[in-house]
C-alpha cells in the first residue's frame, strides 16, 4: 500500500481522557528466554473430523508439536469442542506493501474482499461499486442480504459517537459517513449491513461502510479493530478478545501471520499492561484506541532524560501512546524523538555515521545511514527498549533499521540506505505516540477488551500455511 497511509493509515481525530493512575516501578522483559515462543514450524490441532494448522510459539524445552494441544488442555473446563473452536476462529494475513491484509467473504452469494487489519480504526469499510464489472470492489446490489442503514437508526446516531465527523442523512435518508484520517485522507459513503465471514468466523448483520469514494492508496477495504462501538471485535457476540502474530518480513518475506479471535491458550506466558481508562472527550485523544502508558525509553542501558509529562496526555488529550497495526513505523512526539535520535546516533557513532543528505524516504523518518547491502556487513547497533507499565519491549538491529526500497540519494554498488524506524510524529502531524506494525513483528499480542489490557510476548511468527 502506498503513501499517504504509510504512517497514519488509521489514526482518526477523536478524543477521551485517561486517568493517570500509579506509575509502575517494575518492568518485565518480553525477551526472557523461558518465554520465547517458537513459531517457525506448523502446529496441528487434531480432532475427530479436522486438522487445523496455525503458527504459534513454544518454550524451547517444550515439545513443539504438542504445545498447542497441551496449552489448550491446561485451560479450565476445556473440552474438545472448545479446543476446536479456539483453533478454528483464526485467519491468515500477509503483507501488501506496508499493510497487513486479510481476505473475507461478504454478502449472499459471497464476494471475496481484501481488508487491511487496523487496530487504530473503528469503522470497517469496503470500496463499493455497482455494475457488471466492479473488479475487486464489493457490489452490494448482487447481495440479497445487504441492507442500507437509514439515518434515523440508532446504528447511525448513538453507535457512531466516536466517528471523527458526525454521520448525516443523504438525499435518500440513508446514513452517510465521512471518515477522516490524520494525514487528511477522506473515505465516505453509506453505512450498510451484510453477512461477513473469515475462514471460521461468521457475523450476520455486520455494520460497515460502503465507500463511494475512490479506493484510498490502492486499498480495497479496511477492518476496524479498535474499541469503538462499530469495530469488528465490538460487533462479535461470542468474544471480546483477539490476538495476532506478525511475521518478520525481512527474515521470512513469504510467510503469513495469524489472527485469532477468542481466548489465547498462551495467556500465562504473556506480560500484560493495562489499557488506559476513558473518561471525558478531549480534542486530541482517540478514546477508542488501544492506549497504553509509555513510561520511558532506554538506548542500551541508558534511560533517556525525558520528562514524564511527555508520555502523559495534556489538557487537550495530546500525548497518548497507541498500539496500531495500521501504521507501519513507530512515531514519537518531538521531545521524545529528539532525545532518542541523539542518543542512538551517539552510542552508534563508531559503527556508522548518519547520512548528511536527505535519503528521499519518508518525512518523519529523518535519520538514515549508508550501509553494506549484505547482511554479513550489517552492523549490530545498540538496542532500544520501550518501557511500559508492567512490561518492556527491546528492539534489536533489524527492527531498528529499515532498508529503503528505492531512494533518490546516490550510493555505491553493494551499499544500501537504511533508515531508523522511529519517526517524529510532529512532522505528520499527529499529537500522539504510535507503536506501528514494524515494531510488532515477532510478537504475540493479545487485545483483551474484557479485562481492559494488552498482553505481549516475544515470538517467532514466520509460519507456513
C-alpha positions as CSV (number, residue, x, y, z in Angstrom):
1,X,0.0,0.0,0.0
2,X,1.5,3.3,-1.0
3,X,1.6,6.7,0.7
4,X,-0.2,8.6,2.2
5,X,-1.2,5.8,4.5
6,X,2.3,4.6,5.3
7,X,2.4,6.3,8.6
8,X,-1.1,7.2,9.8
9,X,-3.4,4.9,8.0
10,X,-5.6,4.5,11.0
11,X,-5.3,7.4,13.3
12,X,-8.5,9.4,13.4
13,X,-9.3,12.6,15.2
14,X,-11.4,11.7,18.3
15,X,-11.0,12.2,22.0
16,X,-11.0,10.9,25.5
17,X,-9.4,11.3,28.9
18,X,-7.2,8.8,30.7
19,X,-6.9,8.6,34.4
20,X,-3.1,8.7,35.1
21,X,-3.1,6.2,38.0
22,X,0.0,4.9,39.6
23,X,3.2,4.6,37.6
24,X,4.7,1.1,37.9
25,X,8.3,0.8,39.1
26,X,8.7,-2.6,37.7
27,X,9.1,-3.6,34.0
28,X,9.1,-7.2,32.9
29,X,11.3,-8.2,30.0
30,X,9.5,-9.6,26.9
31,X,12.6,-11.4,25.7
32,X,13.1,-13.8,28.7
33,X,14.4,-17.0,27.2
34,X,11.9,-19.1,29.1
35,X,9.1,-17.3,27.5
36,X,10.3,-17.1,23.9
37,X,7.7,-18.6,21.6
38,X,8.9,-20.6,18.5
39,X,6.6,-20.1,15.5
40,X,8.9,-21.4,12.8
41,X,7.0,-24.7,12.5
42,X,3.5,-25.8,11.8
43,X,1.3,-26.8,14.8
44,X,-1.5,-29.1,14.1
45,X,-4.5,-29.5,16.4
46,X,-6.1,-32.8,15.6
47,X,-9.8,-33.6,16.2
48,X,-12.0,-36.4,15.1
49,X,-13.0,-34.5,12.0
50,X,-10.4,-32.0,11.0
51,X,-6.8,-31.0,11.1
52,X,-6.1,-27.3,11.6
53,X,-2.7,-25.8,11.0
54,X,-1.7,-22.4,12.5
55,X,1.5,-20.9,13.8
56,X,2.2,-20.4,17.5
57,X,5.2,-20.4,19.7
58,X,6.6,-22.7,22.3
59,X,9.1,-22.7,25.2
60,X,12.4,-24.2,24.0
61,X,12.1,-27.1,26.4
62,X,8.6,-27.9,25.3
63,X,7.7,-30.5,22.6
64,X,6.7,-28.0,20.0
65,X,4.4,-30.4,18.1
66,X,2.2,-30.9,21.1
67,X,2.5,-27.5,22.7
68,X,-0.8,-26.1,21.4
69,X,-2.8,-29.1,22.4
70,X,-1.2,-29.0,25.9
71,X,-1.8,-25.3,26.3
72,X,-5.4,-25.7,25.4
73,X,-5.8,-28.7,27.7
74,X,-4.5,-26.6,30.7
75,X,-7.4,-24.2,30.3
76,X,-10.1,-24.6,32.9
77,X,-13.1,-26.7,31.7
78,X,-11.5,-27.2,28.3
79,X,-13.4,-29.5,26.1
80,X,-12.7,-31.0,22.7
81,X,-15.3,-28.6,21.2
82,X,-13.8,-25.5,22.9
83,X,-10.3,-26.5,21.7
84,X,-11.5,-26.9,18.2
85,X,-13.3,-23.5,18.4
86,X,-10.2,-21.8,19.7
87,X,-8.1,-23.0,16.8
88,X,-10.8,-22.5,14.2
89,X,-11.5,-18.8,14.9
90,X,-8.4,-17.7,13.1
91,X,-7.4,-16.2,9.8
92,X,-4.2,-15.7,7.9
93,X,-2.9,-12.4,6.8
94,X,0.1,-11.2,4.7
95,X,1.9,-8.1,3.8
96,X,0.6,-6.0,1.0
97,X,3.4,-3.4,0.6
98,X,3.3,-1.9,4.1
99,X,-0.1,-3.1,5.3
100,X,-1.4,-6.3,6.9
101,X,-4.0,-7.7,4.5
102,X,-6.6,-10.5,5.1
103,X,-9.4,-11.9,3.0
104,X,-13.1,-12.0,3.9
105,X,-16.3,-13.1,2.3
106,X,-19.1,-10.6,2.2
107,X,-22.8,-11.0,1.2
108,X,-25.0,-13.7,-0.2
109,X,-23.8,-15.0,-2.6
110,X,-20.4,-14.3,-1.0
111,X,-17.9,-11.9,-2.7
112,X,-14.2,-12.2,-1.8
113,X,-12.8,-9.0,-0.5
114,X,-9.4,-7.8,0.9
115,X,-9.2,-5.7,4.1
116,X,-6.3,-4.1,5.9
117,X,-6.1,-5.1,9.6
118,X,-6.3,-1.9,11.6
119,X,-6.4,-1.7,15.4
120,X,-6.3,2.1,15.2
121,X,-9.7,2.4,13.4
122,X,-13.3,1.7,14.4
123,X,-15.2,1.6,11.1
124,X,-14.7,-1.3,8.7
125,X,-15.2,-0.2,5.1
126,X,-15.1,-1.6,1.6
127,X,-15.0,0.1,-1.7
128,X,-18.4,-0.4,-3.3
129,X,-19.2,-0.2,-6.9
130,X,-22.2,-1.3,-8.9
131,X,-22.4,-2.6,-12.5
132,X,-21.3,-5.7,-14.3
133,X,-17.6,-5.4,-13.8
134,X,-16.9,-4.0,-10.3
135,X,-13.4,-5.6,-10.4
136,X,-12.2,-6.1,-6.8
137,X,-14.9,-3.8,-5.3
138,X,-17.9,-5.0,-3.5
139,X,-21.2,-4.9,-5.4
140,X,-23.9,-4.5,-2.8
141,X,-26.7,-5.0,-5.4
142,X,-25.5,-8.5,-6.0
143,X,-26.1,-9.5,-2.4
144,X,-29.6,-10.4,-1.3
145,X,-28.6,-9.9,2.3
146,X,-27.2,-6.4,2.0
147,X,-29.3,-3.6,3.7
148,X,-28.5,0.1,3.8
149,X,-28.9,1.8,7.2
150,X,-31.4,4.7,7.5
151,X,-30.1,7.8,9.1
152,X,-32.7,7.7,11.9
153,X,-31.4,4.3,13.1
154,X,-29.5,4.1,16.4
155,X,-26.7,2.5,14.4
156,X,-26.3,5.8,12.6
157,X,-26.6,8.0,15.7
158,X,-25.7,6.5,19.0
159,X,-23.2,3.9,17.7
160,X,-21.2,6.4,15.8
161,X,-20.3,8.8,18.6
162,X,-16.5,8.3,18.2
163,X,-16.5,8.9,14.4
164,X,-14.2,11.9,13.6
165,X,-17.1,13.5,11.7
166,X,-20.7,13.1,12.7
167,X,-22.9,11.0,10.3
168,X,-25.6,12.7,8.3
169,X,-28.6,11.9,6.0
170,X,-28.2,11.8,2.3
171,X,-30.9,12.5,-0.3
172,X,-32.4,9.0,0.2
173,X,-32.5,9.4,4.0
174,X,-29.6,6.8,4.3
175,X,-26.8,7.1,6.8
176,X,-23.9,8.9,5.3
177,X,-20.4,8.8,6.8
178,X,-17.2,10.7,6.2
179,X,-14.1,9.2,7.8
180,X,-11.1,11.4,8.1
181,X,-7.6,10.1,8.8
182,X,-4.8,12.1,10.3
183,X,-3.0,12.5,7.0
184,X,-6.0,14.3,5.6
185,X,-7.4,11.4,3.6
186,X,-11.2,11.0,3.5
187,X,-13.3,8.0,2.9
188,X,-17.1,8.5,2.5
189,X,-20.2,6.6,1.6
190,X,-23.2,4.9,3.3
191,X,-23.4,2.6,6.2
192,X,-24.9,-0.8,5.5
193,X,-25.3,-4.3,7.0
194,X,-24.5,-7.7,5.5
195,X,-23.1,-11.1,6.2
196,X,-19.3,-11.3,6.6
197,X,-17.1,-14.3,7.3
198,X,-13.5,-15.1,7.8
199,X,-12.5,-18.8,7.4
200,X,-14.3,-19.9,10.6
201,X,-15.8,-16.7,12.0
202,X,-19.2,-15.5,10.7
203,X,-21.1,-12.3,11.6
204,X,-24.7,-11.7,10.4
205,X,-25.8,-8.1,10.0
206,X,-22.3,-6.8,10.2
207,X,-22.2,-3.0,10.1
208,X,-19.6,-1.5,7.7
209,X,-19.1,1.4,5.4
210,X,-19.8,1.1,1.7
211,X,-17.4,3.6,0.4
212,X,-18.4,5.5,-2.8
213,X,-15.1,7.4,-2.9
214,X,-12.1,6.1,-4.9
215,X,-10.0,3.4,-3.3
216,X,-7.6,5.0,-0.9
217,X,-3.9,4.3,-1.7
218,X,-5.0,1.2,-3.7
219,X,-6.6,-0.2,-0.6
220,X,-9.9,-2.1,-1.3
221,X,-11.0,-2.1,2.3
222,X,-10.2,-1.8,6.0
223,X,-11.1,-3.9,9.0
224,X,-11.6,-1.7,12.0
225,X,-10.5,-3.5,15.2
226,X,-10.3,-0.8,17.9
227,X,-12.6,-0.4,20.9
228,X,-15.3,1.6,19.2
229,X,-18.9,0.5,19.2
230,X,-18.9,-0.5,15.5
231,X,-15.5,-2.1,15.3
232,X,-15.4,-5.8,14.2
233,X,-14.4,-7.0,17.7
234,X,-17.2,-5.0,19.3
235,X,-19.8,-6.5,17.0
236,X,-18.8,-10.0,17.9
237,X,-21.2,-11.6,20.4
238,X,-19.0,-14.6,21.2
239,X,-15.8,-12.9,22.3
240,X,-14.1,-9.7,23.2
241,X,-10.6,-10.9,22.7
242,X,-8.3,-11.2,19.7
243,X,-4.6,-11.9,19.1
244,X,-2.2,-11.8,16.3
245,X,1.4,-12.6,15.4
246,X,3.1,-10.6,12.7
247,X,5.9,-12.2,10.7
248,X,9.3,-10.7,10.1
249,X,9.0,-9.6,6.5
250,X,12.8,-9.4,6.1
251,X,13.7,-12.9,7.5
252,X,10.6,-14.6,6.1
253,X,9.1,-12.4,3.4
254,X,6.8,-15.1,2.0
255,X,5.3,-16.1,5.4
256,X,1.9,-15.2,6.6
257,X,0.8,-14.0,10.0
258,X,-2.1,-15.3,12.1
259,X,-5.2,-13.5,13.6
260,X,-7.0,-15.3,16.3
261,X,-10.4,-14.4,17.8
262,X,-11.2,-15.7,21.2
263,X,-9.2,-16.9,24.2
264,X,-5.5,-17.3,23.6
265,X,-4.0,-20.5,25.0
266,X,-0.8,-18.6,25.8
267,X,-2.2,-16.1,28.4
268,X,0.1,-17.5,31.1
269,X,3.2,-16.6,29.0
270,X,2.1,-13.0,28.2
271,X,3.2,-9.9,30.0
272,X,0.1,-7.6,30.4
273,X,-0.1,-3.8,30.5
274,X,-3.4,-2.1,31.3
275,X,-5.3,-0.1,28.8
276,X,-6.0,3.4,29.8
277,X,-9.4,4.4,31.2
278,X,-11.8,6.6,29.2
279,X,-13.5,9.5,31.0
280,X,-14.5,12.6,29.0
281,X,-13.8,13.7,25.4
282,X,-10.8,15.8,24.7
283,X,-9.8,17.3,21.3
284,X,-6.7,15.2,20.6
285,X,-7.4,11.9,22.4
286,X,-8.7,8.9,20.5
287,X,-10.8,7.2,23.2
288,X,-11.5,4.1,21.1
289,X,-7.8,3.4,20.6
290,X,-5.7,0.8,22.4
291,X,-3.8,3.3,24.6
292,X,-1.1,2.2,27.0
293,X,1.2,4.0,29.3
294,X,4.7,4.5,27.9
295,X,6.9,5.3,30.9
296,X,10.4,5.7,29.4
297,X,12.9,4.8,26.7
298,X,16.3,3.3,27.0
299,X,19.2,3.2,24.5
300,X,21.4,0.3,25.6
301,X,21.4,0.6,29.4
302,X,20.9,4.4,29.4
303,X,17.5,5.7,30.4
304,X,16.8,8.8,28.4
305,X,16.2,12.0,30.4
306,X,12.7,12.6,29.0
307,X,10.2,14.4,31.2
308,X,7.4,12.0,32.5
309,X,4.8,14.5,31.3
310,X,5.8,13.9,27.7
311,X,4.3,10.4,27.9
312,X,1.0,11.6,29.6
313,X,-1.8,13.3,27.8
314,X,-2.1,17.1,28.5
315,X,-5.3,19.1,29.0
316,X,-6.1,18.7,25.2
317,X,-5.5,15.0,25.2
318,X,-2.3,15.2,23.2
319,X,0.3,12.7,24.2
320,X,-1.4,9.3,24.4
321,X,0.5,6.1,23.2
322,X,-1.4,3.9,20.9
323,X,-0.7,0.3,19.6
324,X,-1.7,0.5,15.9
325,X,-1.4,-2.3,13.3
326,X,-2.4,0.1,10.6
327,X,0.6,2.4,10.9
328,X,4.0,1.0,9.6
329,X,6.6,2.7,11.7
330,X,6.7,4.0,15.3
331,X,6.2,7.7,15.8
332,X,7.1,9.6,18.9
333,X,6.3,13.2,19.9
334,X,9.0,15.7,19.1
335,X,10.8,15.9,22.5
336,X,10.9,12.1,23.0
337,X,12.0,11.5,19.4
338,X,14.8,14.1,19.5
339,X,16.2,12.6,22.7
340,X,16.1,9.1,21.3
341,X,17.6,10.1,17.9
342,X,20.5,12.0,19.6
343,X,21.4,9.2,21.9
344,X,21.1,6.5,19.2
345,X,23.5,8.4,17.0
346,X,25.9,9.0,19.8
347,X,26.0,5.3,21.0
348,X,26.5,4.0,17.5
349,X,28.9,6.6,16.2
350,X,31.8,4.2,16.0
351,X,29.8,1.7,13.9
352,X,28.1,4.0,11.4
353,X,27.5,7.7,10.6
354,X,24.3,9.4,9.6
355,X,23.8,10.5,6.0
356,X,24.1,14.2,5.6
357,X,21.8,14.4,2.6
358,X,18.1,13.6,2.6
359,X,17.5,9.9,1.7
360,X,14.3,10.8,0.0
361,X,12.4,8.2,2.0
362,X,9.6,9.4,4.3
363,X,9.5,12.8,6.1
364,X,9.1,11.7,9.7
365,X,12.0,9.2,9.3
366,X,14.8,11.6,9.0
367,X,17.8,9.5,10.3
368,X,19.3,7.4,7.6
369,X,22.5,5.5,7.0
370,X,24.6,4.3,4.0
371,X,25.4,0.7,4.9
372,X,26.5,-2.6,3.3
373,X,23.6,-4.2,1.4
374,X,24.6,-7.7,2.5
375,X,23.6,-9.0,5.9
376,X,27.2,-10.1,6.5
377,X,28.4,-6.5,6.8
378,X,25.4,-5.2,8.6
379,X,26.3,-3.6,12.0
380,X,25.0,-4.7,15.3
381,X,23.6,-1.5,16.7
382,X,22.7,-0.6,20.3
383,X,19.2,-1.9,21.2
384,X,16.4,0.4,22.1
385,X,13.9,-0.5,24.8
386,X,10.4,0.9,25.3
387,X,9.3,0.8,28.9
388,X,5.6,0.3,29.6
389,X,3.6,-0.1,32.7
390,X,4.4,-3.7,33.9
391,X,6.2,-4.6,30.6
392,X,9.0,-3.6,28.3
393,X,9.9,-4.2,24.7
394,X,13.5,-4.4,23.4
395,X,14.2,-3.8,19.7
396,X,17.4,-5.1,18.0
397,X,19.3,-4.2,14.8
398,X,17.0,-5.4,12.1
399,X,14.0,-3.9,13.9
400,X,15.7,-0.5,14.3
401,X,17.0,-0.1,10.7
402,X,14.8,-0.5,7.7
403,X,16.2,-0.9,4.2
404,X,14.8,1.7,1.9
405,X,13.4,0.0,-1.3
406,X,14.2,3.0,-3.6
407,X,15.9,6.2,-2.9
408,X,16.9,9.3,-4.8
409,X,20.2,9.5,-2.9
410,X,23.4,8.4,-4.6
411,X,25.0,5.3,-3.1
412,X,27.9,3.0,-4.2
413,X,27.4,-0.5,-5.5
414,X,27.0,-3.1,-2.8
415,X,25.6,-0.4,-0.5
416,X,22.0,0.4,0.6
417,X,20.2,3.1,2.6
418,X,18.7,2.1,5.9
419,X,16.6,4.4,8.0
420,X,15.9,4.5,11.7
421,X,12.5,3.0,12.3
422,X,11.3,5.7,14.7
423,X,9.9,8.9,13.4
424,X,8.8,12.3,14.6
425,X,5.0,12.5,14.9
426,X,5.2,16.3,15.0
427,X,6.0,16.1,11.3
428,X,3.0,14.0,10.3
429,X,1.4,15.8,12.3
430,X,-0.2,13.6,15.0
431,X,-0.4,14.6,18.6
432,X,0.4,11.1,19.9
433,X,3.0,8.3,20.2
434,X,2.1,5.4,17.9
435,X,3.7,1.9,18.1
436,X,3.5,0.7,14.5
437,X,3.4,-2.8,13.0
438,X,7.1,-2.8,12.2
439,X,7.9,-2.9,15.9
440,X,5.2,-5.5,16.5
441,X,6.9,-8.1,14.3
442,X,7.7,-11.4,16.1
443,X,5.4,-10.5,19.0
444,X,2.3,-12.4,20.1
445,X,-0.1,-9.6,21.0
446,X,-3.4,-10.2,22.8
447,X,-6.1,-7.5,22.9
448,X,-8.2,-8.3,25.9
449,X,-11.2,-5.9,25.9
450,X,-13.0,-7.8,28.6
451,X,-10.2,-7.2,31.1
452,X,-9.0,-3.9,29.5
453,X,-5.4,-5.0,29.0
454,X,-2.9,-5.9,26.3
455,X,-0.6,-8.9,26.5
456,X,2.8,-9.3,24.8
457,X,5.4,-12.0,24.4
458,X,8.4,-12.3,22.1
459,X,7.7,-14.9,19.4
460,X,8.9,-16.3,16.1
461,X,6.0,-15.7,13.8
462,X,7.4,-17.0,10.5
463,X,4.8,-19.6,9.9
464,X,3.9,-21.7,6.9
465,X,0.4,-22.5,5.8
